[in-house]
C-alpha cells in the first residue's frame, strides 16, 4: 500500500494535513536545490520530533574512511561523501517566553506546498501553544536559480486570539554532522566567523580542505513597517545568532526575511569568503524578497518553456512528470563541469552524493534533449577529466598499459565503493561511459568531442576489456568471468550477457572511432597516439576479441541467458512471491537471494534497450516475455526501462503501469524509503519513459525516429526536444501526431516508419 497523503495537482506538491509520522518523508519530497546547493525541507523553527536535518553544497565532500569487516587487496581506502553543511535556515521562536515547537502545540491546520512552476516552497500552520496563544504562520522559501549562492526565507506569524510578545532568534549553526558517518569523525573544522549586518561562519573540511562560508542577513517588520531597533547579537564557537523582539496585537503580523546561503572555495579564495558573502547578502537584501522571487519565477519559466511535458486526462501522471523534471533541474544545471548527479541529489546522504553509472545510462538523454549542448558535453568532460584516475583504479586491480576502469562510485575519479561484488565486479559501468559518448555524438552531431577528449576515454576502456577477457579453450571463445551485472541480486557470475555484449560493442566502437579520427582529425590522432603510446596491433587484437566473444544462449528457449547457469535456478515467477516479503533484500538472506532467479532491475533487457537496432521486435518480445516475470523491480532504475520496452511491444497497459511506478516512486513511496531522500537519477528514466517510450524517440543512422503511442487514461501529451540546436515539439492524441519544427533548415525524420521532411 503506497502513501496517499500528497494531493493531486498539475503544478504543485501539496500536503494538507499534519502527521508527525510523515515529517521525514516530506522533508525529502519538498526539498529545494539550484544546482549549486540544496536543502531538505526542515522546519526553520525548533522541532523536537523525528527529523533528518540536511543542507548540502555541490562539489564539497569528505573521504570518510572505509568501514569493512574484512579488508581485501584493492579495496578503496575511503567512501567519499557529500557533506551535511553548516545550517543557515534556523529561526528559533519564543512566544511569551515559550519555545514554538509544532511537536508541542495543538495543530488546527497545516499545509506544505511546493510550487514547481516558480520553485517556491511554502508552509502554513494554525496552532495553539500550551499556554493558549493561537498563531497563524506562513513560511516561504526558495534557492535562487539566478544568484546560485543565495537562498531566501520569509517567515510570518500572526497573533490570532491575544496580544503576544515574540522573539525571533535567527542563527547559523556549524555544529553539524552526517548521519551516515562511518566512524563518527568530525568532517568540518571552524576557521573563522564574523558578526555584523551580515553574519558569516567559515568552515573547512578535514582532508579535502574545502572552505565554505555560511552566511545570513535578517530584516524584521511588523505590519509592513521595518523594525529599526538593533538585533541582539550572540556569538558562540561556530555559531552566530541575532535575536529580534517585537509585540503583536490581535491581527498583527510579524515578518522576518532571512537571506542566507553558501560561498565556497570552489569559486572563491578562502580569504575572500567573508567579503563575498557580505556582498551577496547585501545585494540580495537590497533587492528584497519580492524581487528575488520575481527573478526566480522568470528563471523557472525559461526552464519549463523547454522542459515541460504536458499531459491531458491524467493529473497523477502530469504531477509526477513535472515533479521529476523539477527535481532534475534543481540537482544539475550543467554550469560547472566539476559537478555531477548523485542518486539522491541534494535530498539526502544515501549513496554519499557520489557519481554512479546512472548519469551516463539514464540522465544524459534528459540533459541532451532539454538543455544547450554544453550541458551534456560537461557531463562527458567530467569523465574525461578523471581518466587518469580511472587508469589508476585499473592499475590497483592489476591492469596495465593505460587500461581504464571507471569507478562505480566517485567524487574525484577514485573508486570509493567498498562492497567487493560491486567495486571489483560490476564492471559494466565502464561500458555505460563509452555508450554515453556514442549516444551524445549521434544525437548532437558534435564532431569535436571525440577527437578532443572522447577517443582517449574509449581507448582506455577498450584496453580494459581486452585485458579483462579470458580465452576459453573449451569454448574457443573469449569469456568474462567473475562479474556482477546490472542485476545486483547475482554476484560473482560468469558471462553476464549484458556485460559481454557491452564489451564486444566497446571494442568495435573504439576501433571505428580510431579510424574516423585518423581520417578526419589526423593532427588530433597523432597527439593522442603519442600520449597513449598507441600501436595499430592493439586494434587488431580488439577486433579478434570482439569477433570471438561468448554469449550464453539456450537453443530451446531461443533466448540469451543472463549468465551461465541461469537455467539451473528454480524458475518461479516473481508474481508468486507474497507482498509481505517484499522488497526481498529486507526479508531474505543474501544467500537466498543469490540462489533465486529474481532480477533486481533490467539486466539482459538493459542491453535490448540500449542496442535496440541490433534485435528484431520478435526477438525483443521473446526476451521480454522470459525475463520480466522474474524481475522484482527493487531498483529505482528498473521500471523505466521496462516501460520503454513494453511500449515498443505495443503493451500500453503494462507500459503505463511501469510509467506510474517510476514517475511516482517517491511521491507514492513504493520502496518505503523516501525519508532517506529522493531517487534523482531514476527521475531521468521517467522522462525517458515518456519521450523514448510513449513518444517512441530513437535514432537510426543519425536520423531522428518517432513512433508515438498514447497511453491509457491520457487524452493527449506534448513534449519538446532540443535536437542539434533547434526545437522539435511533438503533440500526440488519439487521432493524430503533430510535429512543430522550430529550426531554420528542414528536418528529415522517420515518423511511424515513414520518411518525412518538415520545415519551420
Buried (B, 14 or more C-beta within 10 A) or exposed (E): EEBEBBBBBBBBBBBEEBEEEBBBBBBBBBBBBBBBBBBBBBBBBBBEEEBBBBBBBBBBBBBBEBEEEEEEEEBBEBBBBBBBBBBBBBBBBBBBEBBBBBBBBEBEEBBBBBBBBBBBBBBBBBBBBEEEBBBBBBBBBBBBBEBBBBBBBBBBBBBBEBEBBBBBBBBBBBEBBBEBBBEEEEBBEBBBBBBEEBBBBBBBBEBBEBBBBBBBBBBBBBEEEEBEEEBEEEEEEBBBBBBBBBEBEEEBBBBBBBBBBBBBBBBBEBEBBBBBBBBBBBEBBEBBBEEBBBBBBEBBEEBBEBBBBBBBBBEBBBBBBBBBBBBBBBBBBBEBBEBBBBBBBBBBBBBBBBBBBBBBBBBBBBBBBBBEBEBBBBBBBBBBBBBEBBBBBBBBBEBEBBBBBBBBBBBBBBBBBBBBBBBBBBBBBBBBBBBBBBBBBBBBEBEEBBBBBBBBBBBBBBBBBBBBBBEBEEEEBBBBBBBBBBBBBBBEBBBBBBBBBBBBBBBBBBBEBBEBBBEEBEEBBEBBBEEBEBEEEBBEEBBEBBEBBBEBEEEEEEBBBBBBEBBEBEEEEBEEBEEEEBBBBEEBEEEEBBBBBBBBBBBBBBBBBBBBEEBEEEBBBBBBEBBBBBBBBBBBBBBBBBBBBBBBBEBBEBBBBBBBBBBBBBBBBBBBBBBBBBBBBBBBBBBBBBBBBBBBBBBEEEEBBBBBBBBEEBEBBBBBBBBBEBBBEBBBBEEEBEBEBEBEEEBEBBBEEEEEEBEE
